Amino acid sequence: MIEFLFLVGFTIALLATGLSFIGIIAAMAVGFIVMALAGMVGLMFKLLPWIVLIAVIVWLLKGRDKTAHQCRDYCYKRSRRYHNARRY
């Protein structure tokens, strides 16, 4: 919201100084891009503790999933048995 208010104020200031319409459009486009990037970086820093917390939880729980290992081993053994049976 602050970014939008900045763009409105910026446009009014450019209109008051008598800049051309093309100059105002170009300045608004550049201002929008800069403020959008600044807003995304600010949001990233605001959400950084939650992102770190989720990464730590995933890292801790990653080794507890034995079902995936069992399924992978079962499929590997079955495929090896199938390939060995086809050779003879």
NORKA-V468041 format. One record per residue. N is the residue number from 1. SS is DSSP state (@ for helix, = for strand, . for the rest). PHI is phi in radians with two decimals (NA if undefined). Layout:
# NORKA-V468041
n = <N;N>
ss = <SS;SS>
phi = <PHI;PHI>
This chain:
# NORKA-V468041
n = <1;2;3;4;5;6;7;8;9;10;11;12;13;14;15;16;17;18;19;20;21;22;23;24;25;26;27;28;29;30;31;32;33;34;35;36;37;38;39;40;41;42;43;44;45;46;47;48;49;50;51;52;53;54;55;56;57;58;59;60;61;62;63;64;65;66;67;68;69;70;71;72;73;74;75;76;77;78;79;80;81;82;83;84;85;86;87;88>
ss = <.;@;@;@;@;@;@;@;@;@;@;@;@;@;@;@;@;.;.;.;@;@;@;@;@;@;@;@;@;@;@;@;@;@;@;@;@;@;@;@;@;@;@;@;@;@;@;@;@;@;@;@;@;@;@;@;@;@;@;@;@;@;@;@;.;@;@;@;@;@;@;@;@;@;@;@;@;@;@;@;@;@;@;@;@;@;@;.>
phi = <NA;-1.13;-1.09;-1.13;-1.10;-1.08;-1.13;-1.12;-1.11;-1.11;-1.13;-1.10;-1.13;-1.20;-1.13;-1.20;-1.46;1.48;-1.28;-1.22;-1.13;-1.16;-1.12;-1.15;-1.08;-1.12;-1.15;-1.16;-1.12;-1.14;-1.10;-1.11;-1.10;-1.11;-1.22;-1.15;-1.13;-1.12;-1.14;-1.17;-1.14;-1.10;-1.15;-1.10;-1.18;-1.22;-1.62;-0.99;-1.06;-1.23;-1.11;-1.12;-1.08;-1.11;-1.10;-1.17;-1.12;-1.11;-1.12;-1.23;-1.52;-1.09;-1.40;-1.53;-1.51;-1.43;-1.11;-1.13;-1.14;-1.13;-1.12;-1.12;-1.12;-1.07;-1.13;-1.13;-1.12;-1.12;-1.20;-1.15;-1.13;-1.13;-1.18;-1.20;-1.21;-1.33;-1.23;-1.68>
